[in-house]
Amino acid sequence: MIPFRNSLPYDIVMKDVYVAECPFCGQSQVILPLKPEEVRDLRGGARKRAVVFPCCHTRLQLVDADQDYLLADRPIRNGE
């Protein structure tokens, strides 16, 4: 089972990958430096990808993805 506290909801609009809110600094509507093709490559855990949030420059290692969530290698939500 995927730990929910390690997940981050995302959306793809046009060719941009968005998160509604940065889990680190709270900035809204953050465009991640990630392409939709790279999100597809993450699915199934075959590849890992480091992402640096442009708002606060926090680095996050992504290890998996599905159609709604990105999965990180560490907790990014508070005890939910």
Stockholm file with secondary structure:
# STOCKHOLM 1.0

chainA/1-80         MIPFRNSLPYDIVMKDVYVAECPFCGQSQVILPLKPEEVRDLRGGARKRAVVFPCCHTRLQLVDADQDYLLADRPIRNGE
#=GR chainA/1-80 SS CCCGGGEEECEEETTEEEEEECTTTCCEEEEESCCHHHHHHHGGGSCCEEEECTTTCCEEEEEEECSSEEEESSCCSSCC
#=GC SS_cons        CCCGGGEEECEEETTEEEEEECTTTCCEEEEESCCHHHHHHHGGGSCCEEEECTTTCCEEEEEEECSSEEEESSCCSSCC
//
